């Protein structure tokens, strides 16, 4: 899976960090458009001093829960983080003044879902860029949370508290070496699939054109 993620990052011209213990934090959004499930993943990988890759995957959500979709705090609709790489957009700080997490400190782009229903709308909303408190944090303080509910109004949220604590330990090590600055990259599998299909179709068309060229050439040479 790590090789696939790195290939996707490279295909999008996103930066992959290679210094020892410098974190690559990548959210993978699933194809599911039904809200309130922790059906996404946050992947974290980094090199060691020996040059080996360490890689971890955590269950999470990159989407808001049904509560905030149905009851948006903004009149334009609830925020859904758009796919992209947000360089140095996060720093360790207090989430809602309660516990340490990664807080948004630079602008990110969100899609405003204004339908006020329980389906995630990634295509018809209005894009907006700014600082909206799209943090990276956990759900319940202990154990595994079953449903997103109020835990995300657009934040990237870990399902399991132990996973989040492990993640924050990695962030602290990164901070001690490179400062309190973190890049977060979100990949939407639907968008990746569309790009992949376009490339497959383009490659097939090119191959067909080459084949046709050979056939025509053979006809003229006969």
DRENPA-3360 file (N, C-alpha, C; in nm, 2 decimals, always signed):
BEGIN
1 = XXXXXXXX = +0.08/-0.12/+0.00/+0.00/+0.00/+0.00/+0.09/+0.13/+0.00 ~ +0.20/+0.12/+0.07/+0.28/+0.24/+0.08/+0.33/+0.28/-0.06 ~ +0.37/+0.18/-0.14/+0.42/+0.21/-0.28/+0.31/+0.27/-0.36 ~ +0.19/+0.23/-0.34/+0.08/+0.28/-0.42/+0.05/+0.43/-0.38 ~ +0.06/+0.46/-0.25/+0.04/+0.59/-0.20/+0.15/+0.69/-0.25 ~ +0.27/+0.64/-0.25/+0.38/+0.73/-0.30/+0.37/+0.75/-0.45 ~ +0.32/+0.65/-0.52/+0.30/+0.66/-0.66/+0.19/+0.77/-0.69 ~ +0.08/+0.77/-0.61/-0.03/+0.87/-0.63/+0.03/+1.01/-0.60;
9 = XXXXXXXX = +0.10/+1.02/-0.49/+0.16/+1.15/-0.45/+0.25/+1.20/-0.56 ~ +0.33/+1.11/-0.62/+0.42/+1.15/-0.73/+0.34/+1.19/-0.85 ~ +0.24/+1.12/-0.88/+0.16/+1.15/-1.00/+0.09/+1.29/-0.99 ~ +0.06/+1.33/-0.87/+0.00/+1.46/-0.85/+0.11/+1.57/-0.82 ~ +0.23/+1.54/-0.83/+0.34/+1.63/-0.81/+0.34/+1.68/-0.66 ~ +0.29/+1.60/-0.57/+0.29/+1.63/-0.43/+0.43/+1.60/-0.37 ~ +0.47/+1.67/-0.27/+0.60/+1.65/-0.21/+0.59/+1.52/-0.12 ~ +0.70/+1.44/-0.12/+0.72/+1.33/-0.03/+0.84/+1.36/+0.05;
17 = XXXXXXXX = +0.83/+1.37/+0.18/+0.94/+1.40/+0.27/+1.02/+1.28/+0.30 ~ +1.15/+1.30/+0.29/+1.25/+1.19/+0.30/+1.35/+1.20/+0.41 ~ +1.35/+1.31/+0.49/+1.44/+1.32/+0.60/+1.40/+1.23/+0.71 ~ +1.49/+1.18/+0.79/+1.45/+1.09/+0.90/+1.35/+1.15/+1.00 ~ +1.24/+1.08/+1.02/+1.13/+1.11/+1.11/+1.05/+1.23/+1.07 ~ +1.07/+1.28/+0.95/+0.99/+1.39/+0.89/+0.86/+1.33/+0.84 ~ +0.75/+1.36/+0.89/+0.63/+1.29/+0.87/+0.56/+1.33/+0.73 ~ +0.52/+1.22/+0.66/+0.42/+1.23/+0.55/+0.28/+1.19/+0.61;
25 = XXXXXXXX = +0.19/+1.28/+0.61/+0.06/+1.25/+0.67/-0.04/+1.26/+0.56 ~ -0.10/+1.15/+0.52/-0.19/+1.14/+0.41/-0.32/+1.08/+0.44 ~ -0.43/+1.16/+0.42/-0.56/+1.11/+0.43/-0.61/+1.05/+0.30 ~ -0.68/+0.93/+0.31/-0.74/+0.86/+0.20/-0.89/+0.86/+0.22 ~ -0.96/+0.93/+0.13/-1.10/+0.94/+0.14/-1.16/+0.83/+0.05 ~ -1.25/+0.75/+0.11/-1.31/+0.64/+0.05/-1.41/+0.68/-0.06 ~ -1.46/+0.59/-0.14/-1.56/+0.62/-0.24/-1.70/+0.64/-0.18 ~ -1.72/+0.60/-0.05/-1.85/+0.60/+0.01/-1.90/+0.75/+0.03;
33 = XXXXXXXX = -2.02/+0.78/-0.01/-2.08/+0.91/+0.01/-2.18/+0.91/+0.12 ~ -2.20/+0.80/+0.19/-2.29/+0.80/+0.31/-2.21/+0.85/+0.43 ~ -2.26/+0.95/+0.50/-2.19/+1.01/+0.61/-2.20/+0.93/+0.74 ~ -2.12/+0.97/+0.83/-2.13/+0.92/+0.97/-2.05/+0.80/+1.00 ~ -1.98/+0.74/+0.90/-1.90/+0.62/+0.93/-1.75/+0.66/+0.92 ~ -1.67/+0.59/+1.00/-1.53/+0.61/+1.00/-1.47/+0.51/+0.89 ~ -1.50/+0.55/+0.76/-1.46/+0.46/+0.65/-1.35/+0.52/+0.57 ~ -1.27/+0.61/+0.62/-1.15/+0.67/+0.56/-1.03/+0.62/+0.63;
41 = XXXXXXXX = -0.91/+0.67/+0.59/-0.79/+0.63/+0.66/-0.69/+0.75/+0.66 ~ -0.61/+0.75/+0.76/-0.50/+0.84/+0.77/-0.37/+0.76/+0.77 ~ -0.29/+0.78/+0.67/-0.16/+0.71/+0.66/-0.04/+0.80/+0.70 ~ +0.05/+0.74/+0.78/+0.16/+0.82/+0.82/+0.29/+0.74/+0.79 ~ +0.38/+0.80/+0.72/+0.51/+0.72/+0.69/+0.63/+0.82/+0.69 ~ +0.74/+0.76/+0.72/+0.86/+0.84/+0.73/+0.98/+0.75/+0.72 ~ +1.10/+0.81/+0.69/+1.22/+0.73/+0.69/+1.29/+0.73/+0.82 ~ +1.36/+0.62/+0.85/+1.44/+0.61/+0.97/+1.58/+0.66/+0.94;
49 = XXXXXXXX = +1.67/+0.66/+1.04/+1.81/+0.70/+1.01/+1.88/+0.61/+0.91 ~ +1.84/+0.49/+0.90/+1.90/+0.39/+0.81/+1.84/+0.40/+0.67 ~ +1.74/+0.48/+0.65/+1.68/+0.50/+0.52/+1.56/+0.41/+0.50 ~ +1.52/+0.33/+0.59/+1.40/+0.24/+0.58/+1.28/+0.33/+0.60 ~ +1.17/+0.28/+0.53/+1.04/+0.35/+0.55/+0.96/+0.28/+0.67 ~ +0.91/+0.36/+0.76/+0.81/+0.31/+0.86/+0.68/+0.36/+0.82 ~ +0.58/+0.28/+0.83/+0.45/+0.31/+0.77/+0.34/+0.26/+0.86 ~ +0.24/+0.35/+0.89/+0.13/+0.32/+0.97/+0.00/+0.37/+0.91;
57 = XXXXXXXX = -0.11/+0.29/+0.93/-0.24/+0.33/+0.88/-0.34/+0.33/+0.99 ~ -0.43/+0.43/+0.99/-0.53/+0.45/+1.10/-0.67/+0.47/+1.04 ~ -0.77/+0.41/+1.10/-0.91/+0.44/+1.06/-0.94/+0.58/+1.11 ~ -1.01/+0.65/+1.02/-1.05/+0.79/+1.05/-1.16/+0.83/+0.96 ~ -1.20/+0.95/+0.97/-1.29/+1.02/+0.88/-1.23/+1.14/+0.82 ~ -1.25/+1.17/+0.70/-1.20/+1.29/+0.64/-1.33/+1.38/+0.60 ~ -1.44/+1.33/+0.65/-1.57/+1.40/+0.62/-1.65/+1.43/+0.74 ~ -1.74/+1.53/+0.74/-1.82/+1.57/+0.85/-1.92/+1.46/+0.88;
65 = XXXXXXXX = -1.97/+1.46/+1.00/-2.08/+1.37/+1.04/-2.21/+1.42/+1.01 ~ -2.32/+1.33/+1.02/-2.45/+1.37/+0.98/-2.51/+1.49/+1.06 ~ -2.47/+1.50/+1.19/-2.52/+1.61/+1.27/-2.49/+1.75/+1.20 ~ -2.36/+1.77/+1.17/-2.33/+1.90/+1.11/-2.37/+1.91/+0.97 ~ -2.39/+1.80/+0.89/-2.44/+1.81/+0.76/-2.59/+1.86/+0.76 ~ -2.66/+1.81/+0.86/-2.80/+1.85/+0.88/-2.82/+1.98/+0.95 ~ -2.72/+2.02/+1.03/-2.72/+2.14/+1.11/-2.60/+2.22/+1.09 ~ -2.57/+2.28/+0.97/-2.45/+2.35/+0.95/-2.43/+2.47/+1.03;
73 = XXXXXXXX = -2.31/+2.49/+1.08/-2.29/+2.61/+1.16/-2.26/+2.74/+1.07 ~ -2.24/+2.71/+0.94/-2.23/+2.82/+0.84/-2.35/+2.81/+0.75 ~ -2.40/+2.93/+0.71/-2.52/+2.93/+0.63/-2.49/+2.87/+0.49 ~ -2.36/+2.88/+0.45/-2.33/+2.83/+0.31/-2.32/+2.68/+0.31 ~ -2.32/+2.61/+0.43/-2.31/+2.47/+0.43/-2.19/+2.42/+0.51 ~ -2.19/+2.29/+0.54/-2.08/+2.23/+0.62/-1.96/+2.21/+0.53 ~ -1.84/+2.23/+0.59/-1.72/+2.22/+0.52/-1.67/+2.07/+0.50 ~ -1.63/+2.04/+0.38/-1.57/+1.92/+0.34/-1.43/+1.95/+0.28;
81 = XXXXXXXX = -1.33/+1.91/+0.34/-1.19/+1.94/+0.30/-1.17/+1.89/+0.16 ~ -1.12/+1.97/+0.07/-1.10/+1.93/-0.07/-0.97/+1.86/-0.08 ~ -0.96/+1.77/-0.18/-0.83/+1.70/-0.21/-0.72/+1.80/-0.24 ~ -0.60/+1.77/-0.19/-0.49/+1.86/-0.21/-0.38/+1.84/-0.11 ~ -0.27/+1.90/-0.13/-0.16/+1.90/-0.04/-0.15/+2.04/+0.03 ~ -0.16/+2.04/+0.16/-0.16/+2.16/+0.23/-0.03/+2.17/+0.31 ~ +0.07/+2.24/+0.25/+0.20/+2.24/+0.31/+0.21/+2.34/+0.43 ~ +0.27/+2.28/+0.53/+0.29/+2.36/+0.66/+0.16/+2.42/+0.71;
89 = XXXXXXXX = +0.05/+2.36/+0.68/-0.08/+2.42/+0.72/-0.12/+2.38/+0.86 ~ -0.04/+2.29/+0.93/-0.08/+2.24/+1.06/+0.03/+2.25/+1.16 ~ -0.01/+2.27/+1.29/+0.09/+2.28/+1.40/+0.02/+2.21/+1.52 ~ +0.11/+2.16/+1.61/+0.05/+2.11/+1.74/+0.00/+2.22/+1.82 ~ -0.12/+2.21/+1.87/-0.19/+2.30/+1.95/-0.31/+2.24/+2.01 ~ -0.38/+2.32/+2.09/-0.50/+2.27/+2.16/-0.62/+2.27/+2.06 ~ -0.69/+2.15/+2.06/-0.82/+2.14/+1.99/-0.93/+2.19/+2.08 ~ -0.99/+2.30/+2.04/-1.10/+2.36/+2.12/-1.06/+2.38/+2.26;
97 = XXXXXXXX = -0.93/+2.41/+2.28/-0.88/+2.44/+2.41/-0.87/+2.32/+2.51 ~ -0.89/+2.20/+2.46/-0.90/+2.08/+2.55/-0.78/+1.99/+2.55 ~ -0.73/+1.95/+2.44/-0.62/+1.86/+2.43/-0.54/+1.88/+2.31 ~ -0.41/+1.84/+2.31/-0.32/+1.86/+2.19/-0.36/+1.78/+2.07 ~ -0.36/+1.85/+1.96/-0.39/+1.78/+1.83/-0.32/+1.86/+1.72 ~ -0.34/+1.84/+1.60/-0.29/+1.92/+1.49/-0.39/+2.03/+1.46 ~ -0.36/+2.15/+1.47/-0.45/+2.26/+1.45/-0.42/+2.32/+1.31 ~ -0.52/+2.36/+1.24/-0.50/+2.43/+1.11/-0.45/+2.57/+1.14;
105 = XXXXXXXX = -0.34/+2.61/+1.08/-0.27/+2.74/+1.10/-0.25/+2.82/+0.97 ~ -0.28/+2.75/+0.86/-0.27/+2.82/+0.73/-0.39/+2.78/+0.64 ~ -0.43/+2.86/+0.54/-0.55/+2.83/+0.46/-0.55/+2.69/+0.40 ~ -0.67/+2.64/+0.40/-0.70/+2.51/+0.32/-0.83/+2.54/+0.24 ~ -0.86/+2.45/+0.15/-0.98/+2.47/+0.06/-1.08/+2.37/+0.10 ~ -1.20/+2.42/+0.12/-1.32/+2.33/+0.16/-1.43/+2.35/+0.05 ~ -1.51/+2.24/+0.05/-1.63/+2.25/-0.03/-1.75/+2.26/+0.06 ~ -1.84/+2.36/+0.04/-1.95/+2.38/+0.13/-2.07/+2.29/+0.08;
113 = XXXXXXXX = -2.10/+2.19/+0.16/-2.22/+2.11/+0.13/-2.34/+2.18/+0.19 ~ -2.43/+2.23/+0.10/-2.54/+2.31/+0.15/-2.67/+2.24/+0.14 ~ -2.67/+2.11/+0.11/-2.80/+2.04/+0.09/-2.88/+2.00/+0.21 ~ -2.81/+2.01/+0.33/-2.87/+1.98/+0.46/-2.93/+1.84/+0.45 ~ -2.85/+1.74/+0.41/-2.90/+1.60/+0.41/-2.78/+1.51/+0.46 ~ -2.80/+1.38/+0.46/-2.70/+1.29/+0.52/-2.61/+1.23/+0.41 ~ -2.61/+1.29/+0.29/-2.53/+1.24/+0.18/-2.42/+1.35/+0.16 ~ -2.30/+1.30/+0.15/-2.18/+1.39/+0.12/-2.19/+1.44/-0.02;
121 = XXXXXXXX = -2.18/+1.57/-0.04/-2.19/+1.63/-0.18/-2.05/+1.69/-0.21 ~ -1.97/+1.62/-0.30/-1.84/+1.66/-0.32/-1.83/+1.75/-0.45 ~ -1.93/+1.75/-0.53/-1.92/+1.81/-0.66/-2.00/+1.94/-0.68 ~ -2.11/+1.96/-0.60/-2.20/+2.07/-0.63/-2.19/+2.19/-0.54 ~ -2.10/+2.17/-0.44/-2.09/+2.28/-0.34/-2.00/+2.39/-0.39 ~ -1.99/+2.50/-0.31/-1.90/+2.61/-0.34/-1.77/+2.60/-0.27 ~ -1.66/+2.62/-0.34/-1.53/+2.61/-0.28/-1.49/+2.74/-0.21 ~ -1.42/+2.72/-0.10/-1.39/+2.84/-0.02/-1.25/+2.81/+0.04;
129 = XXXXXXXX = -1.16/+2.91/+0.04/-1.03/+2.89/+0.10/-1.01/+2.98/+0.21 ~ -0.96/+2.93/+0.33/-0.93/+3.01/+0.44/-0.90/+2.93/+0.56 ~ -0.90/+2.99/+0.68/-0.88/+2.92/+0.80/-1.02/+2.89/+0.87 ~ -1.05/+2.77/+0.88/-1.19/+2.73/+0.93/-1.18/+2.64/+1.05 ~ -1.06/+2.61/+1.10/-1.05/+2.52/+1.22/-1.07/+2.38/+1.17 ~ -1.02/+2.34/+1.05/-1.02/+2.21/+1.00/-0.90/+2.13/+1.07 ~ -0.92/+2.09/+1.19/-0.81/+2.03/+1.27/-0.80/+1.88/+1.24 ~ -0.69/+1.82/+1.29/-0.67/+1.68/+1.29/-0.67/+1.63/+1.43;
137 = XXXXXXXX = -0.77/+1.56/+1.47/-0.79/+1.52/+1.62/-0.86/+1.39/+1.63 ~ -0.89/+1.35/+1.75/-0.96/+1.22/+1.78/-1.10/+1.24/+1.81 ~ -1.17/+1.13/+1.81/-1.31/+1.13/+1.86/-1.32/+1.12/+2.01 ~ -1.37/+1.01/+2.06/-1.38/+0.99/+2.21/-1.24/+0.98/+2.27 ~ -1.23/+1.01/+2.40/-1.10/+1.02/+2.46/-1.04/+0.88/+2.50 ~ -1.13/+0.78/+2.49/-1.09/+0.64/+2.51/-1.16/+0.54/+2.42 ~ -1.08/+0.44/+2.38/-1.14/+0.34/+2.29/-1.17/+0.38/+2.15 ~ -1.26/+0.30/+2.09/-1.30/+0.32/+1.95/-1.44/+0.38/+1.94;
145 = XXXXXXXX = -1.46/+0.49/+1.87/-1.59/+0.55/+1.85/-1.66/+0.49/+1.73 ~ -1.79/+0.46/+1.75/-1.86/+0.39/+1.64/-1.91/+0.48/+1.53 ~ -1.96/+0.60/+1.57/-2.02/+0.69/+1.47/-1.96/+0.83/+1.49 ~ -1.95/+0.90/+1.37/-1.89/+1.03/+1.37/-1.97/+1.13/+1.45 ~ -2.10/+1.14/+1.42/-2.19/+1.23/+1.49/-2.14/+1.37/+1.49 ~ -2.12/+1.43/+1.61/-2.07/+1.57/+1.63/-1.92/+1.58/+1.63 ~ -1.85/+1.47/+1.61/-1.70/+1.48/+1.63/-1.63/+1.55/+1.51 ~ -1.70/+1.56/+1.40/-1.64/+1.63/+1.28/-1.74/+1.72/+1.21;
153 = XXXXXXXX = -1.70/+1.84/+1.20/-1.78/+1.94/+1.12/-1.69/+1.98/+1.00 ~ -1.60/+1.88/+0.96/-1.51/+1.90/+0.85/-1.37/+1.86/+0.89 ~ -1.34/+1.84/+1.02/-1.21/+1.80/+1.07/-1.18/+1.66/+1.02 ~ -1.05/+1.63/+1.03/-1.00/+1.49/+1.00/-0.98/+1.42/+1.14 ~ -1.06/+1.32/+1.16/-1.08/+1.27/+1.30/-1.04/+1.12/+1.30 ~ -0.95/+1.08/+1.40/-0.92/+0.95/+1.43/-1.03/+0.87/+1.50 ~ -1.06/+0.75/+1.46/-1.16/+0.67/+1.52/-1.12/+0.62/+1.66 ~ -0.99/+0.58/+1.67/-0.95/+0.52/+1.79/-0.85/+0.61/+1.87;
161 = XXXXXXXX = -0.88/+0.62/+2.00/-0.80/+0.72/+2.08/-0.65/+0.67/+2.09 ~ -0.63/+0.54/+2.10/-0.49/+0.49/+2.11/-0.41/+0.52/+1.98 ~ -0.48/+0.50/+1.87/-0.41/+0.54/+1.74/-0.38/+0.68/+1.74 ~ -0.47/+0.77/+1.79/-0.44/+0.91/+1.79/-0.32/+0.94/+1.88 ~ -0.31/+0.88/+1.99/-0.20/+0.91/+2.09/-0.07/+0.87/+2.02 ~ -0.07/+0.75/+1.95/+0.05/+0.71/+1.88/+0.09/+0.81/+1.78 ~ -0.01/+0.86/+1.70/+0.02/+0.96/+1.60/+0.08/+1.08/+1.66 ~ +0.02/+1.13/+1.77/+0.08/+1.25/+1.83/+0.22/+1.23/+1.88;
169 = XXXXXXXX = +0.25/+1.11/+1.93/+0.39/+1.08/+1.97/+0.49/+1.10/+1.85 ~ +0.44/+1.06/+1.73/+0.52/+1.07/+1.61/+0.53/+1.22/+1.57 ~ +0.42/+1.29/+1.59/+0.43/+1.44/+1.57/+0.52/+1.51/+1.66 ~ +0.53/+1.47/+1.78/+0.62/+1.53/+1.88/+0.76/+1.51/+1.84 ~ +0.79/+1.39/+1.79/+0.93/+1.37/+1.74/+0.96/+1.45/+1.62 ~ +0.87/+1.46/+1.53/+0.89/+1.55/+1.41/+0.91/+1.69/+1.45 ~ +0.83/+1.74/+1.55/+0.84/+1.87/+1.60/+0.98/+1.90/+1.66 ~ +1.03/+1.80/+1.73/+1.17/+1.82/+1.80/+1.28/+1.84/+1.69;
177 = XXXXXXXX = +1.26/+1.78/+1.57/+1.36/+1.78/+1.47/+1.34/+1.89/+1.37 ~ +1.22/+1.92/+1.33/+1.19/+2.01/+1.22/+1.10/+2.13/+1.25 ~ +1.06/+2.14/+1.38/+0.98/+2.25/+1.42/+0.83/+2.22/+1.41 ~ +0.75/+2.31/+1.46/+0.61/+2.28/+1.48/+0.53/+2.32/+1.35 ~ +0.56/+2.24/+1.25/+0.50/+2.26/+1.12/+0.48/+2.13/+1.05 ~ +0.35/+2.11/+1.00/+0.32/+1.98/+0.94/+0.24/+2.00/+0.81 ~ +0.27/+1.91/+0.72/+0.19/+1.91/+0.59/+0.09/+1.80/+0.59 ~ -0.03/+1.83/+0.55/-0.13/+1.73/+0.53/-0.18/+1.72/+0.39;
185 = XXXXXXXX = -0.18/+1.59/+0.34/-0.22/+1.57/+0.20/-0.35/+1.48/+0.20 ~ -0.45/+1.53/+0.13/-0.58/+1.45/+0.13/-0.59/+1.40/-0.02 ~ -0.61/+1.27/-0.03/-0.64/+1.21/-0.16/-0.78/+1.15/-0.16 ~ -0.85/+1.18/-0.26/-0.99/+1.13/-0.28/-0.98/+1.02/-0.39 ~ -1.01/+0.90/-0.35/-1.00/+0.78/-0.44/-1.09/+0.80/-0.56 ~ -1.20/+0.87/-0.55/-1.28/+0.89/-0.67/-1.21/+0.98/-0.77 ~ -1.14/+1.08/-0.72/-1.07/+1.17/-0.81/-0.95/+1.09/-0.88 ~ -0.88/+1.01/-0.79/-0.77/+0.94/-0.84/-0.82/+0.84/-0.95;
193 = XXXXXXXX = -0.94/+0.78/-0.92/-0.99/+0.68/-1.02/-1.03/+0.75/-1.15 ~ -1.08/+0.87/-1.15/-1.12/+0.94/-1.27/-0.99/+0.97/-1.35 ~ -0.88/+1.02/-1.28/-0.76/+1.05/-1.34/-0.70/+0.92/-1.41 ~ -0.71/+0.81/-1.33/-0.65/+0.68/-1.38/-0.73/+0.64/-1.51 ~ -0.86/+0.65/-1.51/-0.94/+0.61/-1.62/-0.91/+0.70/-1.74 ~ -0.89/+0.83/-1.72/-0.86/+0.92/-1.83/-0.72/+0.88/-1.89 ~ -0.63/+0.84/-1.81/-0.50/+0.80/-1.86/-0.50/+0.67/-1.93 ~ -0.59/+0.58/-1.88/-0.60/+0.45/-1.95/-0.67/+0.47/-2.09;
201 = XXXXXXXX = -0.77/+0.55/-2.09/-0.84/+0.58/-2.22/-0.75/+0.65/-2.32 ~ -0.67/+0.75/-2.27/-0.57/+0.82/-2.35/-0.47/+0.72/-2.41 ~ -0.42/+0.64/-2.32/-0.31/+0.54/-2.36/-0.37/+0.44/-2.46 ~ -0.50/+0.40/-2.44/-0.56/+0.30/-2.53/-0.58/+0.37/-2.67 ~ -0.62/+0.50/-2.66/-0.64/+0.57/-2.79/-0.51/+0.59/-2.86 ~ -0.41/+0.62/-2.79/-0.28/+0.63/-2.85/-0.23/+0.50/-2.91 ~ -0.25/+0.39/-2.84/-0.21/+0.26/-2.89/-0.29/+0.23/-3.02 ~ -0.42/+0.26/-3.01/-0.50/+0.23/-3.13/-0.46/+0.31/-3.25;
209 = XXXXXXXX = -0.42/+0.44/-3.23/-0.38/+0.52/-3.34/-0.25/+0.47/-3.40 ~ -0.16/+0.42/-3.31/-0.03/+0.37/-3.36/-0.06/+0.24/-3.45 ~ -0.15/+0.16/-3.39/-0.18/+0.03/-3.46/-0.24/+0.06/-3.60 ~ -0.34/+0.16/-3.60/-0.40/+0.20/-3.72/-0.30/+0.26/-3.82 ~ -0.20/+0.33/-3.77/-0.10/+0.39/-3.86/-0.02/+0.28/-3.93 ~ +0.01/+0.17/-3.85/+0.09/+0.06/-3.91/+0.00/-0.01/-4.01 ~ -0.13/-0.03/-3.99/-0.21/-0.10/-4.08/-0.22/-0.02/-4.21 ~ -0.24/+0.12/-4.20/-0.25/+0.20/-4.32/-0.12/+0.20/-4.40;
217 = XXXXXX = +0.00/+0.20/-4.32/+0.13/+0.19/-4.39/+0.14/+0.06/-4.46 ~ +0.10/-0.05/-4.40/+0.11/-0.18/-4.47/+0.02/-0.18/-4.60 ~ -0.10/-0.12/-4.59/-0.18/-0.11/-4.71/-0.12/-0.04/-4.82 ~ -0.05/+0.08/-4.79/+0.01/+0.15/-4.89/+0.13/+0.08/-4.95 ~ +0.20/+0.01/-4.87/+0.32/-0.06/-4.91/+0.30/-0.19/-4.99 ~ +0.17/-0.24/-4.98/+0.14/-0.37/-5.05/+0.13/-0.34/-5.20;
% end
